[in-house]
């Protein structure tokens, strides 16, 4: 193989490695964003559950009426 052919092959390999590294960084960035979205979703879900539980307890008191124990 000539020096020119070796240089061309090395350049192609370097470009391929660069593309792989860019794709890996993009994938890792997307995964981090997804993890953050899940964390926010879990937090909102916990808040919603607490509000629903509070509402159920208040409804129980209203249904029980003034003279009945809740």
N, C-alpha and C positions, 0 to 999 in steps of 0.2 A: 504494500500500500504506500502511496506517495505521501509526502508531508502535507500536501494540499488536501488530500482525501482524509487524512487523520485529523487535520484541523477542522474540516467541515463536519466530520462525525462528532468531534468533541463539542463543537458549537451547537449541533442539534441536541446532544445530550444535555448540555447546560440549559438550553431553552426548555426542554422537556422537564427537567428538574425544577426550573423556575415556575412552570405552569402547575406542577404538582404542589409546590409549596404555596402558591397563591390559592389554589383550590382548597388546600388543607386549612389555611388561615380563614378563608371565607366560611367553610363548614364549621370551624370552631366558633367563629363569631355568631353564626346563626344558632348554634347549639346553646351558647350563653344567653342569647336573647330569649330562646324558648324556655330555658330554665327560669329566667326572671319572670316570664309571663306566667308560668305555672305557679311560682311562688306568690305572685299577686293574686292569681285566681284562687289559690288556697286561702289566702287571707280574706278575700272578699266572701268566699263561701263560709268561713267561720263567722264572720260578722253577720251574714244573712241568717245563719242557723241560730245565733244568739238572739237576733231580733224576732225571729219566728217563735222561738221558745218563750220569750218575754210576752209576745202577743197572745200566745196560747194560755199562759198563766193569767194574764189580765182577763181574757175571755172566761176562763174558769171562775174567776172571782165574780164577774158580772152575771154569769149563768147561775151561780150558787145563790145569788140574791142577798139582801141585807140581813136576814135572820138565819141563814143557813151557813154552817161552817164550810170553808173552802178547802 
